[in-house]
Amino acid sequence: MDIIVPVIAGFILGCLHAFDVDHVVAVTAFTSKHPHQQKAAVFGLLWGLGHTASLLLFGLVTLALKVVIPPLVESLAELAVGVMLVGIGVWVLKDVLSKKRIHIHTHRHDGVEHAHFHSHQHGQQHTHRHSMFLIGATHGLAGTASVMVLIPITLTQSLLVAGLYLLLFGIGTIAAMMLFASMLGRMSSTNLVQRGLPVFQGIAGLISIGIGSVWIGYQFI
């Protein structure tokens, strides 16, 4: 019981950890480009797998070697997250502003002129799903030091038990992000949101750039 409760707590903390602002912003920006529930869920899954793989690797290494991640490495990883968020935001905005993909289309119904956004979507090869795994891995590396602090001291005495804690933490993160991305994808695929999809994408891109810029600036304070 002394071990089971803290390990289960790891799953719960993992679910909460998934909703860190930099995680949510990155997945939201990516999902905005592919507003489909199943695709969004896959993005959440891949992000979570990358985050968990990185956390398990670096977490177990630090526990096995009994070392602490140097502040410089942690700062560089956080800086990479900021640059990554800015890059994702620019990528999304570039896609929105591309006249080859999205333009305003006007037409008439019963003598009344209507205007709406028209998008020429690319095929499945443009989903860049592999990028989500790398983004998740970068987030995992940046957050390893803070997650290690959450491991109860009683669990650190056993590498196996500590590894189980980190695994359940990761599973919680995966589950929560898949649920969030799936709900976001479902909401984004509704007719109402589809009409204003370029606006939604633009907002997501701007927020990603803004958060990323703050993230970068914070590393130099």
Summary of the structure (lengths in Angstrom):
residues: 221
radius of gyration: 20.1
end to end distance: 43.6
largest distance: 76.2
contacts: 745
relative contact order: 0.26
helix: 76%
strand: 7%
